[in-house]
Amino acid sequence: MQRISTSKFNVLKKQQHGTYEKKKQATLPAIQSERDLSKQVPGLLDALVVHDIPAVVSNHSPKNIRRFLNQRRNDPSVPYSMLEVWKADLNRCLHIQSHKYQYASLFCRFFTQWLE
């Protein structure tokens, strides 16, 4: 039982630190360096898609957010405050995934200590 738990824990650590956190740390500064929110929001949406993180932002699907962003290019009816809310929600989705990995890692450590 302990060998299985240890191997699962190693896989989880590799997913967290090897892929997700590195990619997140590589993409977030590039996205946040953009000054225009209408460019930051699509970058955050792309990051969610790359990491396969489901997101429903302020009762809008990512597909609908992209439609609003396309509409905003020609029509100013999409307010800037809406972009700010979407950006905050998308950032929250990315950080929630980090927290999920941290909680899973903590649980794995508790479990392996319990087995010992």
WOGINOR-V668621 format. One line per field, one symbol per residue. phi: phi as a letter, one per 20 degrees, with the letter a starting at -180 (. if undefined). burial: 1 if it has 24 or more other C-alpha atoms within 12 Angstrom, else 0. A space follows every 50 residues. Layout:
phi: ???
burial: ???
This chain:
phi: .fffffffffffffffefdfffffffefffffffeeffdfffffffffff eldfbcdlmcfgfffffffffffdcffeffffffffffffffffffffff ffffffffffffffff
burial: 00000000100110010001100100110010000011111111111100 10101010000100110110000000000001100110111011001100 1000100100000000
